[in-house]
Structure formats: structure tokens, C-alpha cells
Amino acid sequence: MPRTIESIVENHRVAAERRAAGKPVWDRTIDIKAILHEDQSNVSNEHAAQVANRIGALIRSRVPADWLDWDSAALDEDLTHIVEGMEALKPDSYDGEENVTPLDDLNSMLDQLYDWADGKRVWLGH
């Protein structure tokens, strides 16, 4: 689910079409911003892991369980990888690594989550 010019254009097209039809642009809201805005200056491995874990748990609690069930026909594999990655992130996940930190991993997962949310019409703010 990489972010491409085509996916951005398509997401904007869908939003405009929904607005024109008098429909809401977003089907669902999951407010991850409240978590992201807490202690923004803290870039420690512990904080990055805690933020990831909390966002993963929040998403799991706000989407249909079938979306995150590997045995379900309704499985959303992209979302499941993101949520499971967030839930698994620990402060020492990258101990010994020179080019990646828990914060880097969190930011990568957030990029993937925002792209997923745009395509699935999920607003991640408040």
C-alpha cells in the first residue's frame, strides 16, 4: 500500500465525490492524535514503544475484530501488519542496530497507517 501520486489523487477524488453527494468524507474516526500529542519532545525508545503500543491497542479496540483476524474472510492484512507491529514494538527492539530505532519504526508504521486510513476512509484525528 505505498503512497503514490495515483493513490493520493484517487483518495481526493473519492472525498470530493462523497462531498458532492452530501455524504461524509470519512466512514470512521479513530483519534490517535491525542496519543501523539502527549510529550512530543520525548524521543526516547521507551516513549516511542509506549506510543506505538497504545495506538495499536486503540486501533484494535475501534475496528471490527474480523479486520484483524488472520482466519477471517474480512481480514485486512495491511492493517493487521501495522497493528501487530505497533503492539510488538519494545524499547529494546533495535538494540545493537545502528540505522534504526523504535522511533524510526513508529514513524514508518504511522506513514503506513495514514496511507491505509486514507484509502479506507478512516479519520485519524479528533
C-alpha positions in Angstrom: 0.0 0.0 0.0 2.7 2.5 -0.9 1.8 6.1 -1.2 1.8 7.1 -4.8 0.6 10.1 -6.8 -2.2 7.9 -8.1 -3.3 6.8 -4.7 -3.3 10.4 -3.5 -5.3 11.6 -6.5 -7.8 8.7 -6.0 -8.3 9.4 -2.4 -9.0 13.1 -3.2 -11.4 12.1 -6.0 -13.3 9.8 -3.6 -13.5 12.5 -1.0 -14.8 15.1 -3.5 -17.3 12.7 -4.8 -18.6 12.0 -1.3 -18.8 15.7 -0.5 -20.7 16.4 -3.7 -23.2 13.6 -2.9 -23.7 15.1 0.6 -22.1 12.1 2.3 -19.4 12.3 5.0 -15.9 12.1 3.7 -14.9 9.7 6.4 -16.6 6.4 7.5 -14.9 6.1 10.9 -12.9 8.2 13.3 -10.0 6.9 15.5 -8.3 9.7 17.4 -4.7 8.7 17.5 -3.7 12.4 17.7 -4.4 12.6 21.4 -1.7 9.9 22.0 0.7 11.5 19.5 0.4 14.9 21.1 1.4 13.7 24.6 5.0 14.6 25.4 6.0 15.3 21.8 9.6 16.3 22.8 10.2 12.8 24.3 12.1 10.8 21.6 13.3 8.0 23.9 13.0 4.4 22.8 10.7 3.8 25.8 8.3 6.6 24.8 8.2 5.5 21.1 7.4 2.0 22.1 4.7 3.1 24.5 3.1 5.3 21.9 3.1 2.5 19.3 1.6 0.1 21.8 -1.1 2.5 22.8 -2.0 3.3 19.2 -2.1 -0.4 18.3 -4.4 -1.1 21.2 -6.6 1.8 20.3 -7.0 0.7 16.7 -7.7 -2.9 17.8 -10.5 -1.6 20.1 -12.0 0.6 17.4 -12.2 -1.6 14.3 -14.2 -4.7 13.7 -12.3 -7.7 15.1 -12.7 -9.5 11.8 -10.4 -7.0 10.2 -7.5 -8.2 12.4 -8.3 -11.9 12.4 -6.0 -13.9 10.2 -8.7 -16.6 9.9 -11.4 -14.2 8.8 -12.6 -13.6 5.2 -12.8 -9.9 6.2 -9.1 -9.8 7.2 -7.4 -6.5 6.4 -3.8 -7.8 6.0 -2.2 -4.3 5.7 -3.9 -3.1 8.9 -3.1 -6.3 10.8 0.6 -5.9 10.0 0.6 -2.3 11.2 -1.4 -3.0 14.4 0.7 -6.1 15.2 3.9 -4.2 14.6 2.8 -1.4 16.9 1.8 -3.9 19.6 5.1 -5.7 19.3 7.4 -2.7 19.4 9.6 -2.6 22.6 12.2 -0.1 23.8 14.9 -2.6 23.0 13.5 -3.8 19.7 16.6 -2.4 17.8 19.3 -2.8 20.4 22.6 -3.2 18.5 21.2 -1.7 15.3 22.9 1.5 14.1 20.5 2.7 11.5 17.1 2.1 13.0 15.4 3.0 16.3 12.0 2.3 17.8 11.1 5.9 16.9 12.1 5.3 13.2 9.9 2.1 13.2 7.0 4.0 14.8 7.2 6.7 12.2 7.3 4.2 9.4 4.3 2.4 10.8 2.5 5.7 11.2 3.2 6.5 7.5 1.7 3.1 6.6 -1.3 3.7 8.9 -2.1 7.2 7.4 -1.9 5.7 3.9 -4.2 2.8 4.9 -6.6 5.2 6.6 -6.9 7.5 3.6 -7.8 4.6 1.4 -10.3 3.1 3.9 -11.9 6.5 4.7 -10.8 6.5 8.4 -10.0 9.8 10.0 -7.2 9.5 12.5 -7.8 12.9 14.2 -10.4 14.2 16.6 
